[in-house]
Amino acid sequence: MIPVIVHDKCQCDPKKCTAKRMIKFGLAKEAKTLSQIPSGSIVLSPFAEKALSPADLAYARKGLVVMDLTWTNIDEFPKLKRCNERALPYLLAANPINWGRPSELNSAEAILASLLILGQKEQAQEYMGRFNWAPEFVRLNGELLEDYASAKDSTEVVRIQNEYIQAIIGDSDRQ
C-alpha cells in the first residue's frame, strides 16, 4: 500500500475539493506543513523534469504526495529538495470542472493515475466508488494508463506520451 499524502493550500471550494474528500474517506493523510512530507517520497509536480513511471515504485512506497492548489495559482507550487518530483504524462481530465482538458487533473485524478501507472490497481480501485467521475477518467485514459504502466522508466513514458500526442496532431492535420 502506497501512503498518499495531501498538502492542501485551501484554494478551492471545500465542497468540491477532492483533496479534502480523499482525506475524509481515508484515502490520504494530510501534511499540514511541508516538513511533514516524508523525505525521499514522490511529489507530483507539473514542473518536474522526469515523468512518473513504474520505476518510481520504491520512492512511492515512502509516500505519494499531491499539492492541492488551483491551476490559476500554480506559480505558488512549492519546491522540495528532499523529495523526488515527478510529472504526470499526458492524460485527459474527467472531472466536471476540467472535463476533457489535457493535463488539468484534480488531486484525486492525479493520485488515481499515479497509482495505475505504478501498477497499484487494487489501491486505485478504492477511488472508483468515491468519485463519480473516476470510471469516466479510466475510460478516457485507460489505454494510455496501461501503456504508461508497462513502460520501464521515465524516458519510455515520455516516448509513449509523445507518440500519442503526435498521433493526435497528425490526425487533426489531415482534417
DANORBEL-V985789 format. One record per helix or strand of 3 or more residues. SS is the DSSP state (A for helix, B for strand). FROM is the first residue (numbers start at 1). TO is the last residue. If there is no record, write none. Layout:
# DANORBEL-V985789
SS,FROM,TO  SS,FROM,TO
This chain:
# DANORBEL-V985789
B,4,8  A,18,24  A,34,36  B,42,44  A,54,60  B,64,68  A,71,76  B,84,87  A,107,117  A,121,128  A,134,149  A,154,173
